[in-house]
Amino acid sequence: MAPARPLAALLIALLPAAGLLPVPSRAAPPAGTTVLDPVQVQAFVAHVQPAGDSCTVTDAVSGTDTDQSTGPSVDVVATDTGEAQSPLPGDDVDLEGSARATVGSSLVGEVRTLTVRAALDVAALPRTGASACQVAVAGQVATSAALELAVAGWVTLTATADGPAGVGIQVDGDAHDLVLTLTSSASESRVRAFLEAGQYLVRTQASARSPEASGGGGRVASTVMTTVRVVPPGRALAAAGGTKRIATLPAALDCDRSSAVVRLGRGVAGARTAVLRAGGRTVRTVRGPKPGDVVTLRTLPVRAPLTLSVTARGRATSRSYEACAPV
């Protein structure tokens, strides 16, 4: 695996101690199995003070919580409070920091998802409304996960934040790197790529920093959601929706033949027609459909994400699929 590269410089840098520890060794998965498991989660809070600041931090903010378990769910919390004082009488600043990481991994069908929720709450609060102190408080959540692709597949990175935060997701591998950054408040960013089979290191980071006390201080609270989703080519993204009695839609497209096999269900009994659509376009109309009829849809546009649907008697069922290969 290629050496891990730093996340975008736009992210807030904390103390060196906040860096992730070396990734622990893991038991090898069964042959042919794609793996996406968290291996380390860290939450960190600290006060930030520029060199030359005349204030004294009498009670430092410094907290770290780390979990290196490889279970499907991890929850770590770092929280601390402190105080800073300037040489001016009564010029005191209350410092508060909290960072919580909740990490979960799931497998639904053949879709693997790693979700990281970072709750960040940092504050530098002058007791007099303004301060000579330049101190601030920063919080960070950082995770690493092992991604082992048994076959080439689609990897989608998504990040959302409901407040000011620096967010990054990075996937490092021998043949491909994938990076997503998010720096604006209350926004969302997404990137998607087709990665070859192999071993990758997935890292996520979410950071927030309070205003400096010298500018009046204040509190910053942000909830950040980062998601890594891995889908093999042509696989269904979720279970079928709508009236499932109409038809059974396949769990995957036939990428080699650009086709899909659909079995009509009890819901078509008595219908004059059953209309099958691909990407919103009618590709087959079955007249006098009967439960159990098998319909093969051919020459489908499988090189792009695709939704199949079947409609009969005013009811419909549908299912969406990942693309079979990049265009």
N, C-alpha and C positions, 0 to 999 in steps of 0.2 A: 504494500500500500504506500502511496506517496505521502511525504511528510505533511502533517496538518498545517494549513496556512492560516494566518490571522484573519479574524472576521473584519469587516469593513471598518476603516478608521473612524467612521462617523459614530460608531458606538462609544458610549462613555467608558473610558478606561478607569478602572479602580486600582487598588493596590496590587502588587504582584502576587500577594497571597491568595487573591481571588481566582487565579488561574486554575484550570482543571488539573487534577492529579493524573498520573499515567493511567491509561485504561487498563483495568484488571483483566487477567486472562479468563477465558470463558471455555466451557465445554463445547466441543465441536458439535454442530447440529447434524441430524441425519442427512445422508447424502441426498442431493436434489431438493433440499428444503430452503426456501427463502426465509431469512430471519431479519427482523427489525425489533431490537430489544434495547431498552435503556440500560446503560452500564454504570453511569455515574450522574448524580444530580447534586448541584451545589447552590446554596443561597448565601448571600453575603451582603452585609451592610457595613459602612464605615463613614467617618467624618472626613471631609476633604478640606485642606487648609493650605493656601499658597505659602511658599517660603517668604519670610520677612514679615508675616502678619504678626502684629504686636499682641494679639490675644493669646490667652492661655486656655487650653482645653483641659479643664479640671477633671472631667469625667468623660473619657473617650468613648465614642461609638465604635464598637468593633464586635461583630458577630458573624460566625460562619457555621453552617450545618451542611454536612455532606453525607450522601448515601451511595454506596457502591453495590447495592444488591442488584440482581438481574431479574427480579420479579416483574410481573405485568403492571404493577402500580407502585409508585413511590411518592412520598409526601415529605418535604423537608421545609423547615422554617428557621429563619435567622431574624432575631429582633433585639434591639438594644436602645437605650436612651443615654443621653449624656448632657454635658453643660460646658459652655465656653464663657470666659470673662475677659473683658478688655481692661486696660489700666484706668479707664474712666469709672468713677463711682456709679454703681447701680447698672452698669452696662453688661447685663448677663443675657446669654442666649441659650434657650432650651433646644436640644438636639434629639431627634427621634428618627429611628429607621426600622423598617420591617420589610422583609422579602420572603415570600412563600412560593415554593414550586410544587405543583401537583402534576405528576407525569403518569401517563397511562398508555399502554400499547394494546391493540386489539386485532383480531382476525375475524372478518366477516366474509364468508365465502372464500375468495382468494385475494381479498383486498386487505392489506395490512396498513394500520394507521398508528402513528406515534403522535400523541397530543401532549403539549406542555402548556400549563396555565401558570403564569407568573403574576402574582399580586404584589405590587410594589407601593410602598407608602413611606415617603421620606420628608423631613421637615427641619428647617432651621428657623426658630421663632424667637426674635428679640423681645425681651419683656418690656422694653420701652418704645417699641414701634420702629426703631432704627438702631443701628449698632455700628461701632467702628470695626467690628470683627468681619473678616472676609470668609468665615467658615461656612460650609454647606454640608449636606449629608447625601450620600449616594447609596443606591441599592442595586443589586444585580442577581439574576438567576442564570446559571449556566448549566448545560447538560451535554452529555455525549452519549451516543448510541451506536451500536454495531449494526450495519446493514450488509447482509450477505445475499446477493441476488443469484439464485440458482440458474435463472434464465434472464435474458434481457427484458426490461419492462419500463413502464412509465412511472416516474417519480414526480409528484407535485408537492411544492412547498407553499404554504399559506401562512401569512402573519396578519394579525389584526391587533389594534390597540385602541382603547377608549380614552386615553389621555397621553400626555407627553412622555415619550419613551424612545429609546434607541433599540432596535430589534434586528437580529440577524440570524439567518439559518445558512449553514454551509455543509455541503456534501463533498468529501474528498475521496478520490479514488485514483487508481493507476491510470485509467484511460479517460476519465471525465471528472470535471469539477462543476458544481452547481452552487450558486450563491444568490441569496435573497436578502435585501436590507429594507428596513422600514424606519423612517425617522420622523414622520409627521404625526400629529395627534389625531385620534379618532379616524383612522384610515385603515385600508386593507391593501395588501400586495400579494401577488401570486406569480409563481414561475413554474414551468412544467418542462420536463425533458425526458428523452428516451435514453436510458443508461444500459450499457452492456453488462452482461453477467460478470460478477466479481465481488470483491470486498471493498466496503466503503466505511468511512467514519462520518457520522452525522453529528454536527454540533449546533446547538441553539444558544442564543444569548439575548437577554432582555435587561435593559438598564434604565434607571431613572435618577435624576439629580435635582435636589431642591434649589431654589434661588439662594444666593448668598445673603447672609444676615446683613451685610453692609448695604445692600439694596432694599432693605425692608424685610428680607426673608420671605418665608411662606412655605406652603406644603404642596407637594406633588403626589398624586395618587393615580396609578395606572394599573389596569388589568390587561395583560398581553396574552394572546392565544397564538401559539405556533403549532402547525400541523405538518407532518410528513406522511404522505400517502403513497403506497407502492401498489401498482396494479399490473399484473401480467398482460401481455397483448391480447386484445379482444375479449377480455373478461368483463362480466357484468359488474357495474359499479355498486349495485344494491339489489335488493329483492324487487320483484315486479310490483308495480303499483296498479291501482284501479281494481276492477272486478276480475279477480284471478280465475274465476270459473269460466271465463271466456276462452282462455287458452293458457297453455304452459309454454313460456318463452325460455329459450336455452340459457344455461349458465355462462356460455361463452359462444362467440362467433367461430365459425370454421375459417380461420385466417388463410389457410392454404387454398381453399376453394372459393373464398369470398362469398360464403353462404351461411345460412342459419336454418335450423329445422324447428318448426313450430307445430305443436300438437293442439288441436282444437279441443275445448272442454265442453262440459255439460251446458254451459251458458249459451251455446250457439243453437241448441235444440229449438226448432221452430222458426229460426231466422231465415229470411230470404237470401241474405248474403252475409259473408264475413269479409271485411276489408282489412288487408294487411298493408301497413305502411312502414317505410324505412326513411328516417330523417324527414318525416312529414309528407313524403311523396308516396302515393299509392303504387305498390309494386305487384299486388296480386289481389284479385277479387274471386272469392270462392262462392259459387251459387249453390243453394241448397246444402249448406254445410251440415255435417253430422259430427256429434261428439266422437272423438278418437281419430278424426281425419288428421293425417300428417301432411304438412305443407312445407316444401323446401324452397326457400327464397334464395335465388342465385344472383351472381354479379352485383353483390352489394358493395357500396362505397366504404370498404372496411379500413381504408387508410386514414380515416378521420373518425372522431368520436361519433357514435351512431345510436339513435333511439329507434327501437322496433315497437310497433303497436298493432293491436288487433281490435276491431270494432264490430259488434254485432248486436242487433236489437237495441241500439242506442246506448250500449254499455261498452267500455273499453278497458283494456289492460295494456301496460307498456313497461319497457325495461331499457335502460341505457347501458352502453358498452364503451369501453376504452378502445382507442384506435389499435389496429393490428400492427402498424409500423409507422414511422415518421414519413411524411410526404417527401 
